[in-house]
Amino acid sequence: MLAMLRHSSGLSRRLLEANLSLVRALGNAVAKRDSDTDAHNYRVTLYAIALAEALGLPATEIPDLVAGAFLHDVGKIGIPDQIVQKPGKLTREEFLIMKTHVLLGLDIVAGNAWLEGAARSFATTTSVSTERAIPTASRVRLFPATRGYSPSSTCSTP
């Protein structure tokens, strides 16, 4: 019985490591197209963890939040390079295209049962007409400014 439990625990650990590796691979794919995204993904993830801890979220919710924070920009893979890599301000049309990266990201992770919770954490609640609601995962960007928190003195604001 004990041997079965150890074997099961080892399998669970390897499965978790494989899933986390998938999250890193997807995040790295986006970062290859946009050099700012890699450090940004890590900063947003650190802020998400800090916010979750400050809010006292149950430990069972943290893995989905971390995966969602790290993958929140994965849909940028589907945005044209001239928009993702454009220096300076986007035009209104470019901005509307850029906003679709959330839906593209949901399509990318769709069908992966392990990432369902991650998808929920970065899914937008923004109304096209009002553009006022902020996705929960995006709110972590506001957290450092409101709490004076910085996960690393070497990180800049996301």
Long-range contacts (C-beta under 8 A, 24 or more apart in sequence): 19-114, 20-67, 22-112, 22-114, 22-115, 23-67, 23-70, 23-71, 23-115, 23-118, 24-70, 26-71, 26-74, 26-108, 26-109, 27-70, 27-71, 27-74, 29-74, 29-77, 30-73, 30-74, 30-76, 30-77, 33-76, 33-77, 33-81, 33-84, 33-85, 34-73, 34-76, 34-84, 34-85, 37-73, 37-76, 39-155, 40-73, 40-158, 41-69, 41-70, 41-71, 41-72, 41-73, 42-70, 42-155, 43-151, 43-155, 43-156, 43-157, 43-158, 44-69, 44-70, 44-72, 44-137, 44-140, 44-141, 44-158, 45-69, 45-70, 46-151, 46-152, 46-155, 47-140, 47-141, 47-143, 47-144, 47-149, 47-151, 47-158, 48-137, 48-140, 49-151, 50-140, 50-143, 50-149, 50-151, 51-139, 51-140, 51-143, 54-143, 54-147, 54-149, 61-117, 63-117, 64-117, 64-118, 64-120, 64-121, 65-121, 65-137, 67-115, 67-117, 67-118, 67-121, 68-117, 68-118, 68-119, 68-120, 68-121, 68-122, 68-137, 69-121, 69-122, 69-137, 69-140, 71-105, 71-109, 71-115, 71-118, 71-122, 72-102, 72-105, 72-121, 72-122, 72-135, 72-137, 72-138, 73-101, 73-105, 74-104, 74-105, 74-108, 74-109, 75-100, 75-101, 75-102, 75-103, 75-104, 75-105, 75-106, 75-107, 75-108, 76-101, 76-104, 76-105, 77-104, 77-108, 78-104, 78-107, 78-108, 79-104, 99-126, 102-126, 102-135
